[in-house]
């Protein structure tokens, strides 16, 4: 059932053009390699023009932090069949987990947020959840799984201001989506 649901969602989202074009993970014809090639080409173009490019940001524990209710709302807003939204709810709700440390198992705890990374449907649901992260930005944004890069050619001080504005918007969207930016991976 997970494969059928994922296939349906991919088909609807690809046909409607809903998925962000800068997303390279979990989509047919897109891969880590296609993201690297795209970013490298953009940086090479900047170098050829003798222009600096600034690149920044990454998510922290992104798959674990996806709030289920907000995810269900976002999926329903894509105008998929509501029965599929119900299947997604069945897939995510009622899960539990426990951990093993030094051979000892913890008590079982109910999972109230997040999507399973090692599943067919989980990464696609994460993609849907962060699909709107690019809105209202002028800088380039490339996404692969929970890795995100925002970058911009810097030709003058106005480009620095535009990048900062986009970073601020990205930060606001992250707060709105209840995701966290990983400060240890922020590079310039």
Secondary structure, DSSP 4 states (H G I P E B T S, - for coil): -HHHHHHHHHHHHHHHT-S-TTB-SSSTT--HHHHHHHHHHHHHHHHHTT-EEEEE--EESGGGG-BHHHHHHHHHTTT--HHHHHHHHHHHTT-EE--EETTEEPPPEE--B---SSSHHHHHHHHHHTTTTTTT--SEEEEETTEEEEEEEESSHHHHHHHHHHHHHHHHHHHHTT-EE-GGG---
